[in-house]
């Protein structure tokens, strides 16, 4: 009784039986009365002949009622049979797409994310089929990103581990002296691994919307200025000029440390992308109900295809000739975008083209002072 096909068949039979019962009762009540009325009119309209009295009418009436009962019974049985046949066909037509959906979901659960379901004609079932197909496509993309992330993490870890292993083996074999220089290289690569682990943890929290934010009513201009000023020595060491235009107070409900982390990532990337003699400009503005801060450089710039991928994990701009050794983990922009989105804002990139510099702009919901 718990199978949907049986329930559909029984529902069709019940409808047929109830319809037949209602028809039987109505016809059984009305047919004799209508028969009597017809006879009465016939008798009023013409003379009575022999055998046309009340007794004859009563017998004829009884025969008519019996014939009606038999006809209704046969009709009800035929109707129930037809209803059963159509019920079976309807149940099969309805259950078959559900069976296909069940098979597809089981295949998807087993890891066959490329499984697709044929879209039936029924609107409701078609919507369900589209949802299952969309689920499989989304899971396939998620699995692909997971495998890509594992490969990227392994690639990022391979270089520092190789360096550490080489220095350690060299010192064990007395090929390299165990002095501050050698140990300094080992320590530098160890710190790189630690940064990678910390950034991966932050990336995971950002992509899963689990970033812990200490939201405070804050003047974002002060936060941006302080973060940029901390990097001024690095900017000057790289032979660049840093300009900061954040004089207007811009208030928002933000985590100041996280916003400072975004500014640090953006300015650090701009330093690596800008050759000596160039400049970096940090600007804070108001745009309607939003506040914005941007980091613009006069460096290598970005092609149109790079603008759509620059926020991907571990993405490296092809042909980039960084002015400094690549010391980041390659996911700073991904983390920065996650931080800004966690604040209800958006981080975007713009560039006129290769060699023409780039501008990264973060937008945040503003509030009253």
C-alpha positions, -999 to 999 in steps of 0.1 A, spaced: 0 0 0 30 23 4 39 21 -33 28 51 -53 18 30 -83 -7 10 -62 -21 42 -47 -26 58 -81 -44 26 -93 -66 25 -62 -74 62 -66 -86 57 -102 -107 27 -91 -122 47 -62 -131 76 -85 -147 51 -110 -166 33 -82 -178 66 -65 -189 79 -99 -207 47 -107 -224 47 -73 -235 83 -76 -248 76 -111 -267 44 -99 -284 63 -71 -295 92 -92 -307 71 -121 -324 47 -97 -343 75 -81 -352 95 -112 -357 68 -139 -390 53 -123 -404 87 -117 -397 98 -152 -411 65 -166 -443 70 -146 -446 106 -159 -441 94 -195 -469 68 -191 -492 93 -174 -488 117 -203 -494 88 -228 -526 77 -210 -539 113 -208 -533 118 -245 -551 86 -257 -578 61 -247 -571 32 -225 -571 -2 -241 -574 -36 -225 -546 -44 -201 -535 -8 -198 -546 -2 -162 -525 4 -132 -515 -32 -128 -500 -34 -162 -482 -1 -156 -468 -14 -123 -455 -45 -140 -440 -26 -168 -425 -1 -143 -409 -30 -123 -394 -45 -155 -380 -11 -165 -364 -6 -131 -348 -41 -133 -335 -33 -168 -320 0 -155 -304 -17 -126 -288 -43 -148 -276 -17 -173 -261 4 -145 -244 -26 -129 -229 -36 -163 -219 0 -169 -203 3 -135 -183 -29 -140 -171 -18 -174 -163 17 -161 -143 2 -132 -124 -20 -157 -116 9 -180 -106 30 -150 -83 2 -138 -66 0 -173 -62 37 -175 -50 38 -139 -23 13 -147 -12 32 -177 -13 65 -158 7 50 -129 33 36 -153 36 69 -172 40 87 -139 62 63 -121 87 57 -150 102 92 -148 104 89 -110 123 56 -115 147 73 -139 152 101 -114 159 76 -86 184 58 -108 201 91 -117 203 103 -81 218 69 -70 244 72 -98 252 108 -87 256 96 -51 281 70 -64 302 97 -79 289 96 -115 283 133 -117 280 133 -155 247 114 -152 217 132 -168 180 126 -166 157 128 -196 133 157 -191 96 144 -191 67 163 -206 50 170 -173 60 204 -160 64 194 -123 85 163 -132 104 184 -158 113 209 -131 125 181 -108 146 166 -136 162 200 -143 170 203 -106 186 168 -105 207 176 -137 217 209 -121 227 191 -89 249 167 -109 265 195 -128 272 215 -96 287 185 -78 309 178 -109 322 213 -108 328 210 -70 347 178 -74 368 193 -102 376 223 -80 385 199 -52 409 179 -73 423 210 -88 429 224 -53 446 193 -42 469 194 -72 476 231 -67 483 227 -30 507 198 -37 524 220 -63 528 249 -39 542 227 -12 566 209 -35 590 238 -39 596 247 -3 598 211 7 624 204 -20 645 233 -8 642 223 29 651 187 19 680 198 -1 695 220 26 690 194 53 706 166 32 734 189 23 741 198 60 738 161 70 764 152 43 786 181 53 782 195 17 766 227 32 777 243 64 752 243 93 755 281 96 730 309 99 727 313 62 717 277 55 694 276 85 680 309 74 670 294 40 654 265 58 635 288 81 623 310 52 609 280 34 593 267 66 576 301 71 564 299 35 547 266 43 532 281 74 518 310 53 504 285 29 487 266 56 473 298 72 461 311 38 444 277 30 426 278 63 415 313 56 405 304 21 384 275 33 366 296 58 360 324 32 346 300 6 324 283 32 312 316 46 327 307 80 349 338 84 349 350 119 343 388 118 345 412 147 322 439 132 326 474 146 314 508 136 347 519 119 361 547 98 374 527 68 396 555 56 417 553 87 420 515 84 430 517 47 455 545 54 471 526 83 475 494 63 489 511 33 514 532 54 527 500 69 538 489 35 554 522 25 590 510 33 585 480 9 571 504 -18 600 527 -15 625 498 -15 610 486 -48 616 521 -63 580 531 -64 559 560 -52 530 555 -29 501 580 -29 472 578 -4 440 598 -9 418 588 20 411 621 38 373 618 39 359 598 68 340 568 55 320 548 80 310 512 78 303 482 100 334 461 94 362 440 109 391 464 108 418 437 109 402 418 79 399 450 59 435 458 66 444 423 54 426 430 21 446 463 17 478 445 25 471 419 -2 462 444 -28 492 467 -22 515 437 -20 503 425 -54 507 460 -68 543 462 -56 552 429 -73 534 439 -105 550 474 -109 585 480 -122 608 506 -106 598 541 -113 561 534 -112 535 544 -87 508 531 -65 477 551 -56 453 541 -27 420 560 -29 389 561 -6 356 574 -20 319 574 -14 295 562 -42 259 567 -31 252 544 -2 284 525 -7 320 533 3 349 522 -18 386 519 -15 409 511 -45 445 503 -52 458 514 -86 492 508 -101 511 516 -132 524 481 -136 520 452 -160 482 455 -162 458 427 -171 443 413 -203 406 409 -206 408 371 -201 429 376 -170 402 399 -154 378 370 -152 403 346 -136 425 368 -114 405 358 -83 409 321 -89 430 301 -65 467 299 -74 461 317 -107 492 332 -122 490 358 -150 508 343 -180 540 360 -189 542 381 -158 577 394 -150 574 403 -113 599 429 -100 602 409 -68 605 372 -60 571 356 -59 567 352 -21 529 349 -19 508 318 -19 487 327 -49 454 329 -31 456 363 -16 431 378 -40 407 348 -35 408 354 3 404 391 -2 373 387 -23 359 363 3 365 388 31 348 416 12 319 394 3 315 384 39 310 421 47 283 422 20 304 440 -5 323 431 -37 359 432 -50 365 438 -87 394 443 -110 398 466 -140 426 473 -164 430 490 -198 452 462 -210 487 447 -207 513 472 -197 487 498 -187 483 491 -150 454 477 -130 430 489 -104 413 468 -77 383 483 -61 364 471 -29 329 482 -23 312 480 11 278 491 25 282 525 42 266 537 73 260 570 90 289 584 112 
